[in-house]
Amino acid sequence: MASLTEAGQKAQNGTTYIGKTRDGTRTVSGVRDPEALADLLGDECTRTILVETKKEPCSAAELSDCAGVSEPTVYRRLERLREYDLVTEDIQPVTDGKNYKLYRTDLDGIELDLSEDGFEITISRRKRMADRFTQFVEGS
Amino acid sequence: MLDTPLQSIDLETLRTIRQVSEVIPMIIGLGIGYLAYTAYRQNQSRPMLYIAIGFILVLFVQAPLALIFTYVLELPTAVLNSLLQIPEFTGLGLILYGLWMPRRD
């Protein structure tokens, strides 16, 4: 992970190159500062959240248990991850009227490429097949 | 004299292989149908239900129906082929309907 942070710092010094959209991947155009993204991924708690939400949708309480940190910390990390669109939340209705949220990631990879213009960050996502099929049919 | 591969496979084996290979589109069709059904359940998307039933009718039900018609009901081939077209047409129609029907948010 040290290399990522280092790369972020290099990107800060050099030119930050924003990639073009390629097929099947979404590039960094939505990411305001790649350094902050690299910084975010340098945090162990954030990485644990991504790993756990990749396995299955998790609630904040479950994530807090897995990462061994307090729930407010988890919420802060989740908020930052949501800024980069790296996690999504599903609202789960519960019978007593109080809803809770499950967090999920469709992140497939973050690629850092070095070219003469600087560093290029490419975020690729893989949505669930059922969701892709629905989007294909409904066109949403 | 060298034997070409074609000469070493008799027509009977070839026919059996071809019949067994019917299972492949059935399995893939079942997979697509199941995926569409999951999408219907998870996203409450009615069009996906029609797509799911459509795929199952077009790709999955024909071979089992053909077996029943041939060995249980012992129908003549001409009747059999006509009957088998019914699920195919219905399925394709349902897929088309699923793609056409309006989406409700």
gemmi code that builds the backbone of each chain (N, CA, C; Angstrom):
import gemmi

chains = {
    "A": [
        ("MET", (0.822, -1.203, 0.000), (0.000, 0.000, 0.000), (0.850, 1.243, 0.000)),
        ("ALA", (2.099, 1.114, 0.535), (2.999, 2.256, 0.593), (3.232, 2.802, -0.812)),
        ("SER", (3.308, 1.876, -1.764), (3.599, 2.302, -3.133), (2.475, 3.176, -3.676)),
        ("LEU", (1.235, 2.859, -3.283), (0.099, 3.655, -3.770), (0.169, 5.083, -3.250)),
        ("THR", (0.464, 5.201, -1.950), (0.558, 6.520, -1.343), (1.681, 7.311, -2.002)),
        ("GLU", (2.786, 6.591, -2.223), (3.924, 7.223, -2.866), (3.541, 7.721, -4.251)),
        ("ALA", (2.801, 6.865, -4.957), (2.368, 7.220, -6.309), (1.489, 8.459, -6.254)),
        ("GLY", (0.639, 8.518, -5.229), (-0.231, 9.670, -5.054), (0.577, 10.934, -4.876)),
        ("GLN", (1.642, 10.812, -4.084), (2.483, 11.982, -3.860), (3.176, 12.411, -5.149)),
        ("LYS", (3.618, 11.421, -5.906), (4.263, 11.737, -7.181), (3.278, 12.436, -8.105)),
        ("ALA", (2.041, 11.917, -8.072), (1.017, 12.510, -8.925), (0.785, 13.968, -8.530)),
        ("GLN", (0.924, 14.211, -7.214), (0.727, 15.570, -6.723), (1.792, 16.496, -7.301)),
        ("ASN", (3.023, 15.974, -7.336), (4.115, 16.802, -7.845), (4.044, 16.958, -9.357)),
        ("GLY", (3.752, 15.859, -10.015), (3.713, 15.896, -11.473), (2.330, 16.288, -11.969)),
        ("THR", (2.083, 15.974, -13.207), (0.773, 16.275, -13.766), (-0.160, 15.116, -13.452)),
        ("THR", (-1.372, 15.405, -13.044), (-2.330, 14.327, -12.856), (-3.131, 14.176, -14.129)),
        ("TYR", (-2.949, 13.051, -14.701), (-3.564, 12.815, -16.004), (-4.882, 12.096, -15.823)),
        ("ILE", (-5.933, 12.670, -16.354), (-7.248, 12.050, -16.247), (-7.496, 11.229, -17.500)),
        ("GLY", (-7.790, 9.954, -17.298), (-7.882, 9.025, -18.426), (-9.144, 9.166, -19.258)),
        ("LYS", (-9.068, 8.611, -20.423), (-10.242, 8.585, -21.298), (-11.105, 7.388, -20.926)),
        ("THR", (-12.368, 7.470, -21.300), (-13.262, 6.355, -20.992), (-12.963, 5.200, -21.930)),
        ("ARG", (-12.772, 4.052, -21.310), (-12.561, 2.857, -22.115), (-13.761, 1.949, -21.960)),
        ("ASP", (-13.865, 0.970, -22.821), (-14.991, 0.045, -22.765), (-14.985, -0.735, -21.465)),
        ("GLY", (-16.146, -0.771, -20.780), (-16.261, -1.593, -19.585), (-15.635, -0.989, -18.344)),
        ("THR", (-14.901, 0.092, -18.490), (-14.307, 0.708, -17.309), (-14.757, 2.155, -17.209)),
        ("ARG", (-14.751, 2.654, -15.976), (-15.050, 4.072, -15.828), (-13.809, 4.738, -15.286)),
        ("THR", (-13.413, 5.777, -15.908), (-12.158, 6.381, -15.483), (-12.387, 7.398, -14.386)),
        ("VAL", (-11.325, 8.051, -14.068), (-11.247, 8.817, -12.846), (-11.951, 10.173, -12.933)),
        ("SER", (-12.604, 10.458, -14.061), (-13.183, 11.786, -14.281), (-13.963, 12.309, -13.074)),
        ("GLY", (-14.599, 11.379, -12.302), (-15.366, 11.806, -11.139), (-14.489, 12.070, -9.927)),
        ("VAL", (-13.276, 11.584, -9.965), (-12.390, 11.748, -8.807), (-11.736, 13.122, -8.860)),
        ("ARG", (-12.010, 13.901, -7.823), (-11.500, 15.280, -7.839), (-9.993, 15.316, -7.597)),
        ("ASP", (-9.542, 14.631, -6.555), (-8.102, 14.600, -6.336), (-7.602, 13.177, -6.122)),
        ("PRO", (-6.840, 12.673, -7.082), (-6.346, 11.307, -7.002), (-5.484, 11.080, -5.760)),
        ("GLU", (-4.822, 12.149, -5.276), (-3.966, 11.981, -4.092), (-4.810, 11.534, -2.914)),
        ("ALA", (-5.996, 12.158, -2.765), (-6.869, 11.819, -1.641), (-7.360, 10.381, -1.766)),
        ("LEU", (-7.604, 9.942, -3.005), (-8.043, 8.555, -3.218), (-6.938, 7.596, -2.797)),
        ("ALA", (-5.708, 7.915, -3.208), (-4.568, 7.079, -2.838), (-4.410, 7.068, -1.322)),
        ("ASP", (-4.622, 8.217, -0.716), (-4.539, 8.369, 0.734), (-5.591, 7.509, 1.426)),
        ("LEU", (-6.805, 7.571, 0.864), (-7.939, 6.825, 1.414), (-7.637, 5.328, 1.396)),
        ("LEU", (-7.068, 4.864, 0.279), (-6.774, 3.437, 0.139), (-5.573, 3.027, 0.986)),
        ("GLY", (-4.801, 4.003, 1.432), (-3.675, 3.709, 2.297), (-4.133, 3.330, 3.698)),
        ("ASP", (-5.393, 3.634, 3.996), (-5.945, 3.355, 5.320), (-6.427, 1.913, 5.418)),
        ("GLU", (-6.000, 1.214, 6.458), (-6.310, -0.208, 6.576), (-7.805, -0.455, 6.773)),
        ("CYS", (-8.440, 0.424, 7.556), (-9.877, 0.286, 7.828), (-10.679, 0.371, 6.520)),
        ("THR", (-10.298, 1.309, 5.642), (-10.966, 1.457, 4.347), (-10.826, 0.193, 3.514)),
        ("ARG", (-9.623, -0.353, 3.536), (-9.389, -1.572, 2.737), (-10.205, -2.733, 3.285)),
        ("THR", (-10.285, -2.824, 4.622), (-11.109, -3.886, 5.222), (-12.566, -3.718, 4.796)),
        ("ILE", (-13.053, -2.473, 4.813), (-14.444, -2.214, 4.399), (-14.655, -2.700, 2.960)),
        ("LEU", (-13.706, -2.374, 2.081), (-13.852, -2.773, 0.674), (-13.847, -4.297, 0.535)),
        ("VAL", (-12.949, -4.953, 1.267), (-12.866, -6.419, 1.176), (-14.166, -7.061, 1.673)),
        ("GLU", (-14.650, -6.581, 2.833), (-15.851, -7.179, 3.415), (-17.097, -6.919, 2.562)),
        ("THR", (-17.221, -5.700, 2.033), (-18.413, -5.385, 1.225), (-18.346, -6.036, -0.152)),
        ("LYS", (-17.138, -6.466, -0.535), (-17.005, -7.198, -1.803), (-17.569, -8.612, -1.624)),
        ("LYS", (-17.307, -9.207, -0.419), (-17.797, -10.561, -0.156), (-19.313, -10.587, -0.140)),
        ("GLU", (-19.910, -9.697, 0.648), (-21.374, -9.643, 0.735), (-21.766, -8.270, 1.295)),
        ("PRO", (-23.008, -7.836, 1.073), (-23.445, -6.558, 1.625), (-23.369, -6.586, 3.155)),
        ("CYS", (-22.802, -5.537, 3.728), (-22.604, -5.503, 5.182), (-23.257, -4.264, 5.778)),
        ("SER", (-23.671, -4.378, 7.033), (-24.151, -3.205, 7.763), (-22.946, -2.533, 8.415)),
        ("ALA", (-23.127, -1.295, 8.851), (-22.024, -0.554, 9.470), (-21.539, -1.264, 10.735)),
        ("ALA", (-22.488, -1.869, 11.479), (-22.114, -2.565, 12.715), (-21.207, -3.756, 12.417)),
        ("GLU", (-21.551, -4.530, 11.363), (-20.731, -5.674, 10.972), (-19.334, -5.211, 10.559)),
        ("LEU", (-19.307, -4.094, 9.802), (-18.032, -3.567, 9.330), (-17.177, -3.113, 10.501)),
        ("SER", (-17.842, -2.525, 11.504), (-17.138, -2.067, 12.691), (-16.487, -3.252, 13.411)),
        ("ASP", (-17.213, -4.370, 13.483), (-16.675, -5.587, 14.105), (-15.470, -6.118, 13.328)),
        ("CYS", (-15.643, -6.191, 11.980), (-14.592, -6.764, 11.137), (-13.316, -5.939, 11.195)),
        ("ALA", (-13.472, -4.604, 11.156), (-12.293, -3.745, 11.090), (-11.728, -3.458, 12.478)),
        ("GLY", (-12.506, -3.765, 13.515), (-12.052, -3.517, 14.873), (-11.949, -2.041, 15.212)),
        ("VAL", (-12.829, -1.255, 14.602), (-12.851, 0.183, 14.918), (-14.281, 0.571, 15.311)),
        ("SER", (-14.450, 1.792, 15.804), (-15.773, 2.229, 16.248), (-16.683, 2.516, 15.056)),
        ("GLU", (-17.988, 2.459, 15.285), (-18.937, 2.717, 14.190), (-18.793, 4.114, 13.584)),
        ("PRO", (-18.598, 5.170, 14.398), (-18.419, 6.495, 13.774), (-17.251, 6.522, 12.788)),
        ("THR", (-16.153, 5.792, 13.125), (-15.011, 5.726, 12.202), (-15.436, 5.058, 10.901)),
        ("VAL", (-16.186, 3.947, 11.031), (-16.669, 3.238, 9.842), (-17.516, 4.180, 8.989)),
        ("TYR", (-18.416, 4.927, 9.632), (-19.285, 5.847, 8.889), (-18.477, 6.917, 8.162)),
        ("ARG", (-17.409, 7.408, 8.833), (-16.570, 8.425, 8.174), (-15.901, 7.842, 6.934)),
        ("ARG", (-15.365, 6.614, 7.068), (-14.710, 5.971, 5.920), (-15.730, 5.717, 4.803)),
        ("LEU", (-16.914, 5.244, 5.206), (-17.956, 4.948, 4.213), (-18.334, 6.212, 3.454)),
        ("GLU", (-18.414, 7.315, 4.173), (-18.773, 8.594, 3.551), (-17.742, 8.983, 2.494)),
        ("ARG", (-16.463, 8.790, 2.861), (-15.402, 9.128, 1.900), (-15.419, 8.172, 0.706)),
        ("LEU", (-15.681, 6.891, 0.982), (-15.753, 5.921, -0.116), (-16.914, 6.249, -1.050)),
        ("ARG", (-18.003, 6.737, -0.443), (-19.174, 7.099, -1.254), (-18.897, 8.318, -2.129)),
        ("GLU", (-18.039, 9.215, -1.648), (-17.666, 10.379, -2.460), (-17.033, 9.931, -3.774)),
        ("TYR", (-16.285, 8.837, -3.704), (-15.638, 8.322, -4.914), (-16.503, 7.262, -5.592)),
        ("ASP", (-17.710, 7.075, -5.078), (-18.626, 6.121, -5.703), (-18.098, 4.687, -5.597)),
        ("LEU", (-17.346, 4.420, -4.548), (-16.748, 3.089, -4.408), (-17.648, 2.144, -3.609)),
        ("VAL", (-18.556, 2.693, -2.805), (-19.556, 1.839, -2.149), (-20.953, 2.398, -2.425)),
        ("THR", (-21.923, 1.497, -2.438), (-23.309, 1.935, -2.575), (-24.074, 1.413, -1.366)),
        ("GLU", (-25.178, 2.084, -1.039), (-25.953, 1.599, 0.095), (-27.335, 1.133, -0.354)),
        ("ASP", (-27.760, 0.017, 0.241), (-29.110, -0.503, 0.013), (-29.874, -0.311, 1.310)),
        ("ILE", (-31.062, 0.257, 1.216), (-31.858, 0.418, 2.432), (-32.702, -0.830, 2.644)),
        ("GLN", (-32.564, -1.429, 3.813), (-33.301, -2.641, 4.152), (-34.464, -2.284, 5.070)),
        ("PRO", (-35.694, -2.409, 4.602), (-36.819, -2.111, 5.481), (-36.957, -3.197, 6.562)),
        ("VAL", (-37.173, -2.764, 7.780), (-37.364, -3.702, 8.885), (-38.791, -3.512, 9.387)),
        ("THR", (-39.353, -4.590, 9.957), (-40.768, -4.558, 10.349), (-41.110, -3.468, 11.362)),
        ("ASP", (-40.202, -3.183, 12.296), (-40.537, -2.189, 13.323), (-40.454, -0.748, 12.812)),
        ("GLY", (-40.242, -0.584, 11.523), (-40.286, 0.748, 10.935), (-38.946, 1.440, 10.884)),
        ("LYS", (-37.965, 0.861, 11.574), (-36.639, 1.481, 11.548), (-35.800, 0.781, 10.480)),
        ("ASN", (-35.392, 1.527, 9.477), (-34.619, 0.918, 8.398), (-33.139, 0.886, 8.755)),
        ("TYR", (-32.447, -0.079, 8.182), (-30.986, -0.027, 8.306), (-30.375, -0.196, 6.927)),
        ("LYS", (-29.114, 0.194, 6.814), (-28.487, 0.218, 5.495), (-27.440, -0.871, 5.366)),
        ("LEU", (-27.414, -1.471, 4.183), (-26.370, -2.437, 3.877), (-25.458, -1.811, 2.827)),
        ("TYR", (-24.166, -1.943, 3.034), (-23.216, -1.357, 2.097), (-22.625, -2.438, 1.219)),
        ("ARG", (-22.373, -2.038, -0.018), (-21.889, -3.001, -1.011), (-20.926, -2.272, -1.939)),
        ("THR", (-19.937, -3.011, -2.466), (-19.062, -2.381, -3.455), (-19.116, -3.159, -4.755)),
        ("ASP", (-19.087, -2.434, -5.871), (-18.977, -3.129, -7.162), (-17.608, -2.842, -7.786)),
        ("LEU", (-16.695, -2.400, -6.913), (-15.335, -2.105, -7.375), (-14.642, -3.385, -7.810)),
        ("ASP", (-14.012, -3.344, -8.967), (-13.310, -4.515, -9.461), (-11.803, -4.305, -9.369)),
        ("GLY", (-11.377, -3.061, -9.601), (-9.943, -2.793, -9.509), (-9.642, -1.322, -9.662)),
        ("ILE", (-8.524, -0.917, -9.116), (-8.052, 0.451, -9.320), (-6.676, 0.312, -9.939)),
        ("GLU", (-6.549, 0.872, -11.139), (-5.309, 0.694, -11.866), (-4.574, 2.022, -11.930)),
        ("LEU", (-3.311, 1.964, -11.689), (-2.506, 3.177, -11.741), (-1.507, 3.005, -12.874)),
        ("ASP", (-1.621, 3.834, -13.882), (-0.721, 3.713, -15.025), (0.177, 4.932, -15.113)),
        ("LEU", (1.414, 4.662, -15.410), (2.366, 5.760, -15.562), (2.614, 5.990, -17.042)),
        ("SER", (2.408, 7.223, -17.458), (2.760, 7.576, -18.831), (3.580, 8.854, -18.767)),
        ("GLU", (3.994, 9.347, -19.922), (4.815, 10.565, -19.924), (4.031, 11.768, -19.416)),
        ("ASP", (2.689, 11.690, -19.526), (1.858, 12.800, -19.066), (1.617, 12.767, -17.561)),
        ("GLY", (2.001, 11.694, -16.926), (1.777, 11.585, -15.483), (1.086, 10.284, -15.152)),
        ("PHE", (0.419, 10.268, -14.002), (-0.265, 9.055, -13.580), (-1.728, 9.092, -13.994)),
        ("GLU", (-2.192, 7.954, -14.375), (-3.595, 7.844, -14.762), (-4.246, 6.801, -13.868)),
        ("ILE", (-5.350, 7.180, -13.205), (-6.049, 6.227, -12.352), (-7.286, 5.733, -13.094)),
        ("THR", (-7.405, 4.442, -13.202), (-8.592, 3.868, -13.838), (-9.328, 3.018, -12.814)),
        ("ILE", (-10.591, 3.357, -12.599), (-11.400, 2.571, -11.678), (-12.300, 1.667, -12.511)),
        ("SER", (-12.204, 0.369, -12.304), (-13.119, -0.500, -13.042), (-14.089, -1.149, -12.061)),
        ("ARG", (-15.309, -1.261, -12.537), (-16.357, -1.820, -11.689), (-16.988, -2.997, -12.385)),
        ("ARG", (-17.476, -3.918, -11.579), (-18.236, -5.019, -12.160), (-19.534, -5.134, -11.382)),
        ("LYS", (-20.596, -4.710, -12.037), (-21.901, -4.802, -11.373), (-22.389, -6.238, -11.398)),
        ("ARG", (-23.329, -6.542, -10.513), (-23.890, -7.887, -10.497), (-24.604, -8.157, -11.814)),
        ("MET", (-24.498, -9.393, -12.274), (-25.064, -9.736, -13.582), (-26.561, -9.421, -13.651)),
        ("ALA", (-27.282, -9.702, -12.532), (-28.727, -9.455, -12.523), (-29.013, -7.964, -12.738)),
        ("ASP", (-28.189, -7.094, -12.115), (-28.391, -5.648, -12.270), (-28.074, -5.196, -13.693)),
        ("ARG", (-27.016, -5.786, -14.250), (-26.651, -5.416, -15.622), (-27.742, -5.833, -16.599)),
        ("PHE", (-28.310, -7.024, -16.351), (-29.373, -7.530, -17.219), (-30.580, -6.585, -17.145)),
        ("THR", (-30.931, -6.172, -15.913), (-32.062, -5.260, -15.737), (-31.806, -3.941, -16.465)),
        ("GLN", (-30.585, -3.426, -16.326), (-30.256, -2.164, -17.003), (-30.335, -2.323, -18.516)),
        ("PHE", (-29.906, -3.483, -18.985), (-29.927, -3.769, -20.417), (-31.364, -3.769, -20.939)),
        ("VAL", (-32.267, -4.352, -20.151), (-33.659, -4.443, -20.583), (-34.391, -3.123, -20.379)),
        ("GLU", (-34.190, -2.526, -19.192), (-34.955, -1.323, -18.865), (-34.293, -0.054, -19.394)),
        ("GLY", (-33.010, -0.166, -19.719), (-32.296, 0.979, -20.268), (-32.104, 2.102, -19.271)),
        ("SER", (-32.051, 1.745, -17.949), (-31.865, 2.804, -16.962), (-30.398, 2.952, -16.622)),
    ],
    "B": [
        ("MET", (-2.030, -46.440, -46.470), (-3.215, -45.571, -46.497), (-3.443, -44.929, -45.133)),
        ("LEU", (-3.657, -43.631, -45.153), (-3.957, -42.936, -43.896), (-5.462, -42.778, -43.741)),
        ("ASP", (-5.921, -43.037, -42.519), (-7.349, -42.823, -42.241), (-7.601, -41.357, -41.921)),
        ("THR", (-8.567, -40.749, -42.570), (-8.932, -39.376, -42.186), (-9.808, -39.485, -40.939)),
        ("PRO", (-9.818, -38.458, -40.109), (-10.619, -38.527, -38.870), (-12.093, -38.801, -39.137)),
        ("LEU", (-12.611, -38.286, -40.267), (-14.032, -38.460, -40.566), (-14.415, -39.916, -40.765)),
        ("GLN", (-13.464, -40.665, -41.372), (-13.777, -42.073, -41.644), (-13.843, -42.885, -40.358)),
        ("SER", (-13.089, -42.425, -39.339), (-13.052, -43.204, -38.106), (-14.281, -42.952, -37.229)),
        ("ILE", (-15.038, -41.866, -37.508), (-16.269, -41.633, -36.743), (-17.452, -42.081, -37.590)),
        ("ASP", (-18.221, -43.022, -37.100), (-19.377, -43.436, -37.903), (-20.551, -42.491, -37.672)),
        ("LEU", (-21.506, -42.526, -38.523), (-22.619, -41.586, -38.497), (-23.452, -41.701, -37.228)),
        ("GLU", (-23.505, -42.942, -36.701), (-24.302, -43.170, -35.499), (-23.737, -42.392, -34.309)),
        ("THR", (-22.389, -42.442, -34.170), (-21.722, -41.709, -33.082), (-21.969, -40.215, -33.243)),
        ("LEU", (-21.827, -39.760, -34.488), (-22.011, -38.342, -34.779), (-23.407, -37.889, -34.375)),
        ("ARG", (-24.406, -38.721, -34.676), (-25.789, -38.401, -34.345), (-25.975, -38.317, -32.824)),
        ("THR", (-25.368, -39.282, -32.124), (-25.468, -39.290, -30.660), (-24.837, -38.021, -30.081)),
        ("ILE", (-23.643, -37.681, -30.583), (-22.956, -36.471, -30.086), (-23.835, -35.246, -30.305)),
        ("ARG", (-24.438, -35.183, -31.496), (-25.275, -34.032, -31.817), (-26.491, -33.959, -30.889)),
        ("GLN", (-27.058, -35.119, -30.611), (-28.236, -35.122, -29.726), (-27.864, -34.710, -28.302)),
        ("VAL", (-26.725, -35.208, -27.843), (-26.283, -34.868, -26.481), (-25.950, -33.377, -26.395)),
        ("SER", (-25.408, -32.815, -27.499), (-25.015, -31.400, -27.480), (-26.225, -30.475, -27.360)),
        ("GLU", (-27.412, -31.019, -27.523), (-28.643, -30.236, -27.309), (-28.713, -29.722, -25.869)),
        ("VAL", (-28.008, -30.437, -24.972), (-28.034, -30.083, -23.554), (-27.347, -28.728, -23.326)),
        ("ILE", (-26.345, -28.395, -24.156), (-25.577, -27.160, -23.941), (-26.457, -25.903, -24.000)),
        ("PRO", (-27.209, -25.673, -25.115), (-28.076, -24.484, -25.099), (-29.114, -24.527, -23.978)),
        ("MET", (-29.516, -25.757, -23.577), (-30.490, -25.872, -22.477), (-29.907, -25.330, -21.179)),
        ("ILE", (-28.666, -25.724, -20.889), (-28.030, -25.277, -19.646), (-27.817, -23.763, -19.679)),
        ("ILE", (-27.306, -23.254, -20.826), (-27.068, -21.810, -20.934), (-28.391, -21.055, -20.832)),
        ("GLY", (-29.436, -21.590, -21.489), (-30.756, -20.960, -21.443), (-31.306, -20.924, -20.028)),
        ("LEU", (-31.093, -22.016, -19.294), (-31.544, -22.078, -17.905), (-30.804, -21.030, -17.071)),
        ("GLY", (-29.500, -20.892, -17.349), (-28.681, -19.897, -16.635), (-29.191, -18.489, -16.876)),
        ("ILE", (-29.452, -18.152, -18.152), (-29.938, -16.810, -18.483), (-31.315, -16.587, -17.862)),
        ("GLY", (-32.165, -17.612, -17.942), (-33.501, -17.512, -17.360), (-33.447, -17.286, -15.858)),
        ("TYR", (-32.546, -18.017, -15.199), (-32.413, -17.877, -13.745), (-31.916, -16.479, -13.380)),
        ("LEU", (-30.957, -15.976, -14.182), (-30.403, -14.636, -13.961), (-31.506, -13.585, -14.082)),
        ("ALA", (-32.338, -13.730, -15.119), (-33.429, -12.783, -15.331), (-34.437, -12.871, -14.185)),
        ("TYR", (-34.667, -14.088, -13.688), (-35.602, -14.265, -12.577), (-35.048, -13.618, -11.299)),
        ("THR", (-33.723, -13.795, -11.059), (-33.079, -13.144, -9.916), (-33.240, -11.637, -10.024)),
        ("ALA", (-33.045, -11.106, -11.247), (-33.173, -9.671, -11.470), (-34.601, -9.210, -11.177)),
        ("TYR", (-35.576, -10.049, -11.543), (-36.985, -9.725, -11.271), (-37.229, -9.664, -9.765)),
        ("ARG", (-36.677, -10.648, -9.027), (-36.877, -10.701, -7.582), (-36.187, -9.541, -6.871)),
        ("GLN", (-34.919, -9.290, -7.265), (-34.145, -8.281, -6.543), (-34.533, -6.860, -6.892)),
        ("ASN", (-34.848, -6.626, -8.153), (-35.111, -5.242, -8.567), (-36.592, -4.955, -8.745)),
        ("GLN", (-37.447, -5.930, -8.393), (-38.885, -5.782, -8.587), (-39.198, -5.253, -9.993)),
        ("SER", (-38.550, -5.861, -10.972), (-38.711, -5.414, -12.347), (-39.570, -6.422, -13.104)),
        ("ARG", (-40.809, -6.033, -13.380), (-41.734, -6.941, -14.046), (-41.260, -7.390, -15.434)),
        ("PRO", (-40.671, -6.468, -16.239), (-40.202, -6.928, -17.558), (-39.249, -8.116, -17.445)),
        ("MET", (-38.433, -8.150, -16.386), (-37.464, -9.228, -16.243), (-38.142, -10.586, -16.062)),
        ("LEU", (-39.351, -10.573, -15.507), (-40.083, -11.833, -15.344), (-40.458, -12.392, -16.714)),
        ("TYR", (-40.929, -11.498, -17.600), (-41.287, -11.944, -18.951), (-40.059, -12.448, -19.692)),
        ("ILE", (-38.927, -11.736, -19.525), (-37.676, -12.155, -20.173), (-37.279, -13.536, -19.651)),
        ("ALA", (-37.410, -13.738, -18.334), (-37.028, -15.017, -17.729), (-37.870, -16.162, -18.299)),
        ("ILE", (-39.204, -15.975, -18.294), (-40.083, -17.028, -18.817), (-39.799, -17.254, -20.303)),
        ("GLY", (-39.556, -16.159, -21.027), (-39.266, -16.230, -22.459), (-38.051, -17.097, -22.741)),
        ("PHE", (-36.953, -16.841, -22.021), (-35.729, -17.611, -22.251), (-35.928, -19.084, -21.926)),
        ("ILE", (-36.665, -19.349, -20.823), (-36.902, -20.743, -20.438), (-37.718, -21.444, -21.536)),
        ("LEU", (-38.753, -20.757, -22.049), (-39.600, -21.365, -23.085), (-38.833, -21.600, -24.377)),
        ("VAL", (-38.002, -20.631, -24.768), (-37.297, -20.753, -26.043), (-36.185, -21.797, -25.961)),
        ("LEU", (-35.418, -21.764, -24.865), (-34.220, -22.608, -24.845), (-34.313, -23.847, -23.972)),
        ("PHE", (-35.190, -23.841, -22.979), (-35.128, -24.946, -22.032), (-36.206, -26.005, -22.225)),
        ("VAL", (-37.454, -25.607, -22.416), (-38.536, -26.602, -22.350), (-38.660, -27.481, -23.595)),
        ("GLN", (-38.050, -27.053, -24.723), (-38.294, -27.792, -25.963), (-37.778, -29.220, -25.961)),
        ("ALA", (-36.553, -29.416, -25.479), (-35.984, -30.772, -25.485), (-36.762, -31.735, -24.575)),
        ("PRO", (-37.079, -31.362, -23.326), (-37.893, -32.274, -22.506), (-39.258, -32.544, -23.133)),
        ("LEU", (-39.871, -31.515, -23.726), (-41.171, -31.699, -24.387), (-41.046, -32.678, -25.549)),
        ("ALA", (-39.950, -32.503, -26.329), (-39.732, -33.387, -27.474), (-39.626, -34.832, -27.016)),
        ("LEU", (-38.917, -35.053, -25.900), (-38.765, -36.416, -25.366), (-40.113, -36.986, -24.957)),
        ("ILE", (-40.919, -36.166, -24.272), (-42.242, -36.636, -23.835), (-43.119, -36.963, -25.048)),
        ("PHE", (-43.142, -36.017, -26.022), (-43.982, -36.222, -27.208), (-43.563, -37.470, -27.983)),
        ("THR", (-42.231, -37.696, -28.077), (-41.748, -38.822, -28.869), (-41.976, -40.159, -28.169)),
        ("TYR", (-41.541, -40.218, -26.890), (-41.533, -41.546, -26.247), (-42.786, -41.846, -25.431)),
        ("VAL", (-43.423, -40.836, -24.860), (-44.608, -41.108, -24.048), (-45.864, -41.082, -24.915)),
        ("LEU", (-46.018, -39.981, -25.676), (-47.236, -39.842, -26.480), (-47.096, -40.449, -27.871)),
        ("GLU", (-45.837, -40.747, -28.275), (-45.526, -41.354, -29.575), (-46.213, -40.630, -30.745)),
        ("LEU", (-46.025, -39.317, -30.750), (-46.625, -38.504, -31.817), (-45.774, -38.584, -33.090)),
        ("PRO", (-46.393, -38.484, -34.257), (-45.607, -38.451, -35.499), (-44.778, -37.155, -35.591)),
        ("THR", (-43.636, -37.246, -36.316), (-42.684, -36.142, -36.358), (-43.309, -34.805, -36.782)),
        ("ALA", (-44.193, -34.849, -37.773), (-44.774, -33.601, -38.277), (-45.567, -32.878, -37.179)),
        ("VAL", (-46.365, -33.644, -36.439), (-47.161, -33.077, -35.338), (-46.241, -32.559, -34.245)),
        ("LEU", (-45.223, -33.384, -33.936), (-44.238, -33.050, -32.912), (-43.583, -31.697, -33.186)),
        ("ASN", (-43.100, -31.535, -34.445), (-42.418, -30.286, -34.793), (-43.349, -29.088, -34.689)),
        ("SER", (-44.606, -29.269, -35.099), (-45.559, -28.158, -35.017), (-45.805, -27.768, -33.562)),
        ("LEU", (-45.975, -28.799, -32.711), (-46.250, -28.531, -31.295), (-45.072, -27.844, -30.611)),
        ("LEU", (-43.847, -28.252, -31.023), (-42.655, -27.681, -30.391), (-42.459, -26.211, -30.737)),
        ("GLN", (-43.092, -25.791, -31.822), (-42.956, -24.386, -32.209), (-43.762, -23.471, -31.284)),
        ("ILE", (-44.784, -24.040, -30.626), (-45.643, -23.210, -29.758), (-44.852, -22.541, -28.620)),
        ("PRO", (-44.079, -23.343, -27.797), (-43.306, -22.659, -26.753), (-42.260, -21.700, -27.320)),
        ("GLU", (-41.720, -22.028, -28.486), (-40.711, -21.156, -29.097), (-41.318, -19.785, -29.428)),
        ("PHE", (-42.469, -19.811, -30.123), (-43.132, -18.548, -30.489), (-43.563, -17.775, -29.252)),
        ("THR", (-44.158, -18.515, -28.302), (-44.633, -17.861, -27.083), (-43.466, -17.200, -26.349)),
        ("GLY", (-42.365, -17.937, -26.221), (-41.188, -17.427, -25.512), (-40.633, -16.183, -26.170)),
        ("LEU", (-40.475, -16.231, -27.509), (-39.946, -15.071, -28.220), (-40.884, -13.880, -28.067)),
        ("GLY", (-42.203, -14.173, -28.112), (-43.197, -13.112, -27.923), (-43.073, -12.482, -26.542)),
        ("LEU", (-42.849, -13.323, -25.519), (-42.719, -12.810, -24.152), (-41.469, -11.941, -23.997)),
        ("ILE", (-40.358, -12.357, -24.635), (-39.127, -11.554, -24.566), (-39.394, -10.180, -25.198)),
        ("LEU", (-40.061, -10.205, -26.356), (-40.388, -8.967, -27.058), (-41.295, -8.085, -26.190)),
        ("TYR", (-42.282, -8.725, -25.535), (-43.209, -7.989, -24.682), (-42.476, -7.366, -23.487)),
        ("GLY", (-41.541, -8.168, -22.918), (-40.734, -7.668, -21.786), (-39.913, -6.447, -22.182)),
        ("LEU", (-39.408, -6.454, -23.405), (-38.602, -5.316, -23.873), (-39.484, -4.112, -24.216)),
        ("TRP", (-40.719, -4.400, -24.573), (-41.626, -3.333, -25.017), (-42.347, -2.660, -23.857)),
        ("MET", (-42.716, -3.469, -22.838), (-43.597, -2.949, -21.786), (-42.958, -1.782, -21.018)),
        ("PRO", (-43.788, -0.827, -20.585), (-43.246, 0.337, -19.898), (-42.669, -0.029, -18.530)),
        ("ARG", (-41.688, 0.735, -18.122), (-41.066, 0.513, -16.828), (-41.791, 1.328, -15.773)),
        ("ARG", (-42.067, 0.701, -14.644), (-42.732, 1.433, -13.553), (-41.740, 1.670, -12.439)),
        ("ASP", (-41.578, 2.917, -12.047), (-40.627, 3.228, -10.972), (-41.314, 3.186, -9.616)),
    ],
}
model = gemmi.Model(1)
for chain_id, residues in chains.items():
    chain = gemmi.Chain(chain_id)
    for i, (resn, *xyz) in enumerate(residues, 1):
        res = gemmi.Residue()
        res.name, res.seqid = resn, gemmi.SeqId(i, " ")
        for name, pos in zip(("N", "CA", "C"), xyz):
            atom = gemmi.Atom()
            atom.name, atom.element = name, gemmi.Element(name[0])
            atom.pos, atom.b_iso = gemmi.Position(*pos), 0.0
            res.add_atom(atom)
        chain.add_residue(res)
    model.add_chain(chain)
structure = gemmi.Structure()
structure.add_model(model)
structure.setup_entities()
